[in-house]
Structures are given as structure tokens and as C-alpha cells.
Amino acid sequence: MKIKALKALVGDYGRLNKGEEIDLPKHIASQLLASGYVELVIEPEQTVRRKGKKNG
């Protein structure tokens, strides 16, 4: 899960400064989210274009 630190943190994942983003395992990120120390980063979905055969 990608999260963004709302304040400086230090833990098993290392040191995070306020505003820093990092990908963490879900179980760690969930604990930090529940404590209010971080927020979830949601990235916009990328558009996938595929070429297909035309039937006709």
C-alpha cells in the first residue's frame, strides 16, 4: 500500500519525514492508517488501449 506520512515517523520500515510517500506491506500500512499518522495515496488509473481485430 502506498502511504504518505502526516508527521515524521520512525519504525521497522525506516524513517519517514512529513509528506514523504512510501510503499509498505498492507499489515504495516493498515496499522499506521488506523493510528492517523499517515494517509493512503491513491494513484489515478492508467488508461490501457488495445488494438483489436475488426469483425466484418
C-alpha positions in Angstrom: 0.0 0.0 0.0 1.3 3.4 -0.8 1.0 5.9 2.0 2.0 9.5 2.8 3.4 10.5 6.2 1.4 13.2 8.0 4.3 13.6 10.5 7.8 12.3 10.9 7.9 8.6 11.8 10.5 6.0 12.7 9.8 2.3 12.7 10.7 -1.1 11.2 10.2 0.5 7.8 12.9 3.1 8.5 12.5 6.9 8.8 9.7 8.8 7.1 9.6 12.6 7.0 6.4 14.5 6.9 5.0 14.5 3.3 7.1 11.5 2.2 5.5 8.7 0.3 6.4 5.0 0.5 5.0 1.6 -0.4 4.7 -0.6 2.7 3.2 -4.1 3.3 -0.5 -3.9 3.9 -0.3 -5.1 7.6 2.1 -2.3 8.4 0.4 0.4 6.4 -3.0 -0.5 7.9 -1.7 0.0 11.5 -0.3 3.4 10.6 -3.5 4.4 8.8 -5.5 3.3 11.9 -3.3 5.4 14.1 -3.8 8.5 11.9 -0.1 9.0 11.3 -0.4 8.5 7.5 -2.9 8.8 4.7 -3.5 6.5 1.8 -2.2 7.6 -1.6 -4.5 6.7 -4.4 -2.9 6.9 -7.8 -5.1 7.6 -10.9 -5.7 4.5 -13.0 -3.8 4.4 -16.3 -5.8 4.1 -19.5 -5.0 0.9 -21.4 -5.6 1.0 -25.1 -5.7 -2.3 -27.0 -5.7 -2.8 -30.7 -8.2 -5.4 -31.8 -9.4 -7.0 -35.0 -12.5 -5.6 -36.6 -15.2 -8.1 -37.3 -16.9 -7.7 -40.6 
